[in-house]
Amino acid sequence: MNLAFLPNERIASKNFLFENEYMKKHKLKQVVDVVFGVHDDRAVELGQRIKELGARLTQARSELAAARAFVDEQDVPTVDALTAEQYEGELRELTEQLRALDEAAQAGTTFAGRLRREHQQAAQRARRAAGVVRDCETQLTRMMPLRAQYADDLVKLNMLAEAQRLFDPLSVTTCPACLNRLPAPPSVENGSCSLCSHELPHGDGHLTLGTATAEHPSDEGRLNVAAEIRATKARLKEITAYIEGLDRSLATLKLQAEEAAIDEERAAAAVDEATSPTVTPFLTARDNLQRQREEVLRHLQHAENATKLQAGLEKRAALVERQEAQIVRLREERDRLGDAAQDRDLIVGRISGRYSELLRQWRYPKLSQPLIDTNLVPHVRGDSYREASSGARTLLTLAWQLAVFEVSVETSAAHPGFLMIDSPQKNLGHGGTRDAVIADAIAIDDFYRHLTSWLAEQGAGAQVIIVDNSPPVLVEEYVVVRYSRNEDRPPYGLIDDETTTDDGAHE
């Protein structure tokens, strides 16, 4: 619609190309390219892919260079498959020699079987003796605190027995008032206490220091301290005897464990003495083979690492080559599509030429350097249209819109084929707003004369719809409808039932 409709607010506006709205400006430029067929999606896609592949290629080259530098610094030797296979063969041969040597050593020392069995038996006896000693020490460690606990309990029971003798609540022999000895102990007489004559709730004949007890009418519930002391002393004696027995046997057990350890050492020495002359040559030979095997393993590991590094370098180099080939192929495909930029330059040049021609026909004052740049911005006198006066901007925006419209129609571009213009005389004297410099030099007749001529010739089949409050006489025959803006003289306006009251409100 921005190419097919030029409203009043865009004419002479400094925001004619939506400079204040970046996305609308960008979309307008894209629409012009699409209308004239100079926007190639495939070329854009190929360019984007080439750009992405170029970034990947740069990164791949950097990684390849870094990997090569690392390999050079490590001084990794070049290893082929034959060298690695040679190391693996040597490793298998050494492993087989070690196995044969072990079998020979085992066969050469079969005569020491009896000594080995004796050593095993001595070692087993030494382990059992050491275990018995540990068990005995553990028992002593556990029984000592138990004996101390029983001794402490015995002390507490003795203290309880002493307390009962000193503070027996049932043995009242002294009057608590005069502190003289009673002639007879307190008793129950006719259901009352003989000491205070107080009636007792229970006539069971049992008295305590203060109250008659119903729960324990006799001494059965009281602790028998003497029996507990005897039982505690018996248990303490048993524990003490057990501990003394363990302590006496511990020395004997330790001695037996030491003797068993000495027997084991003697049996081991006998095995070594019997087998050393035979085993020593085998051990020496085995050490040599083992050193050779470790050396071969080290070389084999280096060979494998070198192979991996070389494989990594080859993989990175292949990736670089593959990406380079892809970029070359995409560039060739893009070149075969043609250069849409050159086609666009031709279209923009043609639009710019029509723009200049229109300004000359309209007798634009002091016309110089009229052009439309590659961003579709109209210029005159070396400056952008935004630097021109209000009346000049009217002519420049009209020339831009007509130039795009006319070129698109003449080239059968994808334009809708019609153009609507609202108020082409804005700032040129109509409506009270007048740019004197432009209005005095420009005749609106030239604008309509050009349109009439162009529509009759190159623009045949196109349609231009203009809303003008005061069209010139030369286009009188082309006027389709006039609006009176008076309710009494229809048609009032484009919308028949929308009128304006005296206060300016719409009805």
C-alpha positions in Angstrom: 0.0 0.0 0.0 2.9 2.4 0.5 3.6 2.1 -3.2 0.0 2.3 -4.3 -1.3 5.0 -1.9 0.2 8.4 -1.0 -1.8 9.9 1.8 -1.9 13.6 2.8 0.3 13.0 5.9 3.2 11.5 3.9 3.3 14.3 1.3 6.0 16.8 2.2 6.7 14.8 5.3 10.3 14.5 6.6 9.4 10.9 7.5 8.3 10.1 3.9 10.4 6.9 3.8 9.7 6.1 7.4 13.1 7.2 8.6 11.8 7.2 12.2 10.6 3.6 11.9 13.5 1.4 10.9 11.5 -1.8 10.2 9.0 0.0 8.0 11.8 1.7 6.1 13.5 -1.7 5.6 10.3 -3.4 4.5 9.6 -0.6 2.0 13.0 -1.1 0.5 12.4 -4.9 0.3 9.0 -4.4 -1.3 10.5 -2.2 -4.1 13.1 -4.9 -4.7 10.4 -7.6 -4.9 8.1 -5.5 -7.2 10.9 -5.1 -9.7 12.2 -8.7 -9.3 15.7 -7.8 -8.2 15.4 -9.6 -4.9 16.8 -13.1 -5.3 16.0 -15.3 -2.3 18.3 -18.1 -3.5 21.2 -15.7 -3.9 20.6 -14.4 -0.4 20.4 -17.9 1.0 23.6 -18.9 -0.8 25.3 -15.8 0.5 24.3 -16.5 4.1 25.5 -20.1 3.8 28.8 -18.9 2.3 29.2 -16.5 5.2 28.5 -19.2 7.8 30.8 -21.7 6.1 33.5 -19.0 5.9 33.3 -18.5 9.7 33.4 -22.3 10.3 36.4 -22.5 7.9 38.3 -19.8 9.7 37.7 -21.6 13.0 38.7 -25.0 11.5 41.9 -23.5 10.0 42.8 -22.0 13.4 42.2 -25.3 15.2 44.3 -27.2 12.5 47.2 -24.7 12.9 47.0 -25.0 16.7 47.0 -28.8 16.5 50.0 -28.8 14.1 51.9 -26.4 16.4 51.2 -28.7 19.4 52.5 -31.7 17.5 55.6 -29.9 16.4 56.3 -28.8 20.0 55.9 -32.3 21.3 58.3 -33.6 18.6 56.0 -36.5 17.9 57.7 -39.1 15.6 56.0 -40.2 12.5 54.7 -43.8 13.1 53.2 -46.0 10.5 51.1 -49.1 10.9 54.2 -51.4 10.3 56.1 -49.9 13.3 53.1 -50.3 15.6 52.6 -53.9 14.5 56.3 -54.5 15.2 56.0 -53.3 18.8 52.9 -55.4 19.3 54.8 -58.5 18.0 57.7 -57.9 20.4 55.2 -57.5 23.3 53.6 -60.8 22.5 57.0 -62.5 22.3 58.1 -61.1 25.7 54.8 -62.1 27.3 55.3 -65.7 26.1 58.9 -65.8 27.4 57.7 -64.6 30.8 55.0 -67.3 30.9 57.6 -70.0 30.0 60.0 -68.7 32.6 57.4 -68.8 35.3 56.5 -72.4 34.4 60.2 -73.4 34.5 60.7 -71.7 37.9 57.7 -73.5 39.3 58.9 -76.9 37.9 62.4 -76.3 39.3 61.2 -75.7 42.8 58.8 -78.6 43.3 61.3 -80.3 45.7 60.5 -77.6 48.3 56.9 -78.6 48.5 57.3 -80.2 52.0 59.0 -77.1 53.3 56.3 -74.8 51.9 53.6 -77.0 53.6 55.5 -76.8 56.9 55.8 -73.0 56.5 52.1 -72.7 55.9 51.2 -74.8 59.0 53.6 -72.7 61.1 52.0 -69.5 59.8 48.6 -70.9 60.6 49.6 -71.7 64.2 51.1 -68.3 64.6 47.9 -66.6 63.4 45.8 -68.8 65.8 48.1 -67.9 68.8 48.0 -64.2 68.0 44.2 -64.4 67.8 44.0 -66.1 71.2 46.2 -63.4 72.7 43.9 -60.7 71.2 40.8 -62.4 72.6 42.3 -62.6 76.1 43.3 -59.0 76.1 39.9 -58.0 74.9 38.2 -60.0 77.7 40.4 -58.2 80.2 39.6 -54.8 78.8 35.9 -55.5 79.0 35.9 -57.2 82.5 37.9 -54.5 84.4 35.1 -51.8 84.1 32.5 -54.4 85.2 34.5 -55.3 88.3 34.8 -51.6 89.2 31.1 -51.2 88.8 30.3 -54.1 91.2 32.7 -52.7 93.7 31.0 -49.3 93.5 27.6 -51.0 93.9 28.9 -52.8 97.1 29.9 -49.5 98.6 26.5 -48.0 97.9 24.7 -51.0 99.5 26.9 -50.7 102.7 26.0 -47.0 102.9 22.3 -47.9 102.6 22.6 -50.5 105.4 24.2 -47.9 107.7 21.5 -45.4 106.9 18.7 -47.8 107.8 20.4 -48.5 111.2 20.8 -44.8 111.8 17.4 -43.6 110.5 14.9 -46.4 110.9 11.4 -44.7 110.6 9.6 -47.6 112.4 11.8 -47.7 115.5 10.3 -44.9 117.7 11.7 -45.2 121.3 11.9 -41.6 122.4 9.0 -39.2 122.9 9.3 -36.4 120.4 8.0 -33.8 122.8 10.0 -34.3 126.0 12.8 -36.5 124.4 12.5 -39.1 127.3 12.6 -42.7 126.5 9.1 -44.3 126.1 8.2 -47.0 128.6 6.8 -49.1 125.8 6.9 -48.8 122.0 3.9 -47.2 120.2 1.1 -49.5 119.4 -2.5 -49.5 118.3 -5.1 -49.5 121.1 -8.8 -49.7 120.2 -8.1 -48.5 116.7 -6.1 -45.4 117.9 -2.4 -44.6 118.2 -1.1 -45.1 121.8 1.3 -42.2 121.4 -1.2 -39.5 120.2 -4.6 -41.2 120.7 -5.5 -40.4 117.1 -8.0 -42.7 115.5 -6.3 -44.8 112.7 -8.0 -45.4 109.4 -7.0 -49.0 109.4 -6.8 -51.2 112.4 -4.0 -53.5 111.2 -1.7 -53.0 114.2 1.1 -51.4 112.1 2.5 -47.9 112.7 5.0 -45.8 110.8 6.7 -42.5 111.7 3.8 -40.3 110.5 1.0 -42.2 108.8 -0.5 -45.6 108.6 0.4 -47.2 105.2 -2.2 -49.1 103.3 0.0 -50.2 100.4 2.7 -51.9 102.5 1.1 -53.3 105.7 4.3 -55.2 106.5 8.0 -55.2 105.9 7.7 -57.4 102.8 8.1 -54.5 100.4 11.3 -53.2 102.0 14.7 -53.8 100.4 16.7 -56.6 101.9 20.0 -54.9 102.0 21.9 -57.7 103.6 20.9 -60.2 100.9 21.8 -57.7 98.1 25.2 -57.2 99.8 25.9 -60.9 99.9 24.9 -61.4 96.3 27.0 -58.5 95.1 30.1 -59.7 97.0 29.7 -63.2 95.5 29.5 -61.8 91.9 32.4 -59.4 92.6 34.5 -62.4 93.8 33.6 -64.4 90.8 34.6 -61.6 88.4 37.8 -60.9 90.3 38.8 -64.6 90.1 38.0 -64.7 86.4 40.1 -61.6 85.7 43.0 -63.0 87.8 42.8 -66.2 85.8 42.9 -64.3 82.5 45.8 -62.3 83.7 47.8 -65.4 84.7 47.1 -67.1 81.3 47.9 -64.0 79.2 51.6 -64.3 79.9 51.6 -67.9 78.8 49.6 -67.1 75.7 51.9 -64.3 74.7 54.9 -66.7 75.0 53.2 -69.3 72.8 52.4 -66.6 70.2 56.0 -65.5 70.1 57.2 -69.1 69.8 54.7 -69.7 66.9 56.0 -66.5 65.1 59.6 -67.7 65.6 58.7 -71.1 64.1 57.1 -69.4 61.1 60.2 -67.3 60.5 62.4 -70.5 60.7 60.1 -72.3 58.2 60.2 -69.3 55.8 64.0 -69.1 56.1 64.2 -72.9 55.4 62.1 -72.4 52.2 64.2 -69.5 51.1 67.4 -71.4 51.8 66.3 -74.4 49.9 64.9 -72.5 46.8 67.2 -69.5 46.6 69.9 -71.2 44.5 67.3 -72.4 42.1 65.0 -69.4 42.0 67.6 -66.6 41.8 68.6 -67.2 38.2 64.9 -67.2 37.3 64.2 -64.0 39.1 67.1 -62.3 37.4 65.9 -63.4 34.0 62.4 -62.5 34.8 63.5 -59.0 35.9 65.3 -58.5 32.6 62.3 -59.7 30.6 60.0 -57.4 32.6 62.2 -54.4 31.9 62.2 -55.2 28.2 58.4 -55.6 28.3 58.0 -52.2 30.0 60.2 -50.6 27.4 58.2 -52.1 24.6 55.0 -51.0 26.2 56.3 -47.4 26.5 57.3 -47.4 22.8 53.9 -48.9 21.9 52.1 -46.2 23.9 54.1 -43.5 22.2 53.3 -45.0 18.8 49.6 -45.2 19.6 49.6 -41.5 20.8 51.5 -40.5 17.6 49.0 -42.4 15.5 46.0 -40.7 17.3 47.6 -37.3 16.8 48.3 -37.9 13.2 44.7 -39.1 12.7 43.4 -36.0 14.4 45.5 -33.8 12.1 44.3 -35.7 9.1 40.7 -35.4 10.2 41.0 -31.6 10.8 42.8 -31.2 7.4 40.0 -33.2 5.7 37.4 -31.0 7.4 39.1 -27.8 6.1 39.4 -29.2 2.6 35.7 -30.3 2.7 34.6 -26.8 3.8 36.7 -25.1 1.2 35.2 -27.3 -1.5 31.7 -26.5 -0.2 32.4 -22.8 -0.3 33.8 -23.0 -3.9 30.7 -25.0 -5.0 28.3 -22.5 -3.4 30.1 -19.6 -5.0 29.9 -21.2 -8.4 26.2 -21.7 -7.9 25.7 -18.1 -6.8 27.6 -16.9 -9.8 25.4 -18.9 -12.1 22.3 -17.2 -10.7 23.6 -13.8 -11.9 24.1 -10.6 -10.0 20.9 -9.3 -8.6 22.8 -6.2 -7.3 23.6 -5.1 -10.8 20.0 -5.6 -11.9 18.9 -3.5 -8.9 21.3 -0.7 -9.8 19.8 -0.6 -13.2 16.3 -0.3 -11.8 17.2 2.3 -9.3 19.0 4.2 -12.0 15.9 4.2 -14.2 13.7 5.3 -11.3 16.2 8.1 -10.5 16.2 9.2 -14.2 12.4 9.4 -14.2 12.5 11.3 -11.0 14.8 13.9 -12.6 12.7 14.1 -15.7 9.5 14.8 -13.6 11.2 17.6 -11.7 12.3 19.2 -15.0 8.8 19.0 -16.5 7.4 20.6 -13.3 10.0 23.4 -13.6 11.5 22.8 -10.2 13.4 26.0 -9.2 17.2 25.9 -9.6 17.1 22.2 -10.3 20.6 20.5 -9.9 21.8 17.0 -9.0 18.4 15.4 -8.8 18.7 11.7 -8.0 17.4 8.7 -6.0 20.3 6.8 -4.2 20.6 3.1 -3.7 18.6 3.4 -0.5 15.8 5.0 -2.5 16.2 8.4 -0.8 15.4 11.3 -3.1 18.0 14.1 -3.4 18.2 17.5 -5.0 20.9 20.1 -5.1 23.2 17.6 -3.3 21.0 17.3 -0.2 18.4 14.8 1.0 14.7 15.7 0.5 14.5 16.3 4.2 16.6 19.4 3.9 14.2 21.0 1.4 11.4 23.5 2.2 7.8 22.3 2.7 6.7 23.1 -0.8 9.8 21.5 -2.3 9.2 18.4 -0.3 5.7 18.1 -1.8 7.2 18.0 -5.3 10.0 15.7 -4.3 7.7 13.1 -2.7 5.2 13.3 -5.6 8.1 12.8 -8.1 9.4 9.8 -6.1 6.0 8.2 -5.9 5.2 8.7 -9.6 8.7 7.6 -10.7 8.3 4.3 -8.9 4.8 3.8 -10.2 5.5 4.8 -13.8 8.7 2.6 -14.1 6.9 -0.4 -12.6 4.0 0.0 -15.0 6.3 0.4 -18.0 8.4 -2.6 -17.1 5.4 -4.8 -16.2 6.6 -5.1 -12.7 4.6 -6.6 -9.8 2.9 -3.3 -8.9 -0.9 -3.4 -8.3 -1.3 -1.0 -11.3 -3.0 1.9 -9.6 -2.0 4.9 -7.6 -4.0 7.0 -5.1 -2.8 10.5 -4.2 -4.4 12.7 -1.6 -3.9 16.5 -1.8 -1.1 16.9 -4.4 -1.3 20.8 -3.9 -0.3 20.6 -0.2 2.0 23.6 0.6 1.6 24.9 -2.9 -1.1 27.6 -2.2 -4.2 25.5 -1.5 -5.8 25.5 2.0 -4.0 28.6 3.3 -0.6 27.0 3.6 1.8 28.3 1.0 5.5 27.9 0.2 6.0 31.2 -1.7 9.2 30.2 -3.4 7.9 27.0 -4.8 4.3 28.0 -5.3 5.1 31.1 -7.4 7.4 29.0 -9.7 5.3 25.9 -10.0 2.0 25.5 -11.9 -0.1 22.5 -10.8 -1.1 22.3 -14.4 2.2 20.8 -15.3 1.6 18.0 -12.8 -1.8 17.1 -14.3 -0.6 17.6 -17.9 2.2 15.0 -17.3 -0.3 12.5 -15.9 -2.7 13.0 -18.7 0.0 12.5 -21.3 1.6 9.5 -19.6 -1.7 7.7 -19.0 -2.6 8.1 -22.6 0.7 6.6 -23.9 3.2 4.6 -21.8 0.8 4.2 -18.9 -2.2 2.9 -20.8 -4.1 0.5 -18.6 -2.9 2.0 -15.4 -5.2 4.0 -13.1 -4.4 7.1 -11.0 -7.0 8.4 -8.4 -6.4 11.9 -7.1 -8.2 13.7 -4.3 -7.8 17.4 -4.9 -9.9 20.2 -3.4 -9.2 22.6 -6.4 -8.2 20.7 -9.5 -7.2 22.8 -12.6 -9.6 23.3 -15.5 -7.6 21.1 -17.9 -8.7 18.0 -15.9 -12.3 19.0 -15.5 -13.5 16.1 -17.8 -11.7 13.6 -15.5 -13.5 14.6 -12.3 -15.6 11.7 -11.1 -17.3 13.2 -8.1 -17.4 16.4 -6.1 -18.2 16.5 -2.4 -20.0 19.6 -1.2 -19.3 19.2 2.6 -22.7 20.8 2.9 -25.5 18.6 4.3 -28.1 20.4 2.2 -26.2 19.7 -1.1 -25.4 16.0 -1.4 -23.1 14.2 -1.8 -21.7 15.5 1.5 -18.6 13.3 1.6 -17.2 9.9 0.7 -19.4 8.5 3.5 -22.9 9.8 3.0 -24.3 9.4 6.5 -21.2 11.0 8.3 -21.6 14.7 8.8 -20.0 17.4 11.0 -21.9 19.7 13.3 -21.1 23.3 13.9 -18.9 22.4 16.9 -16.8 20.1 14.7 -18.2 16.9 16.1 -19.1 14.0 13.8 -22.6 12.6 13.7 
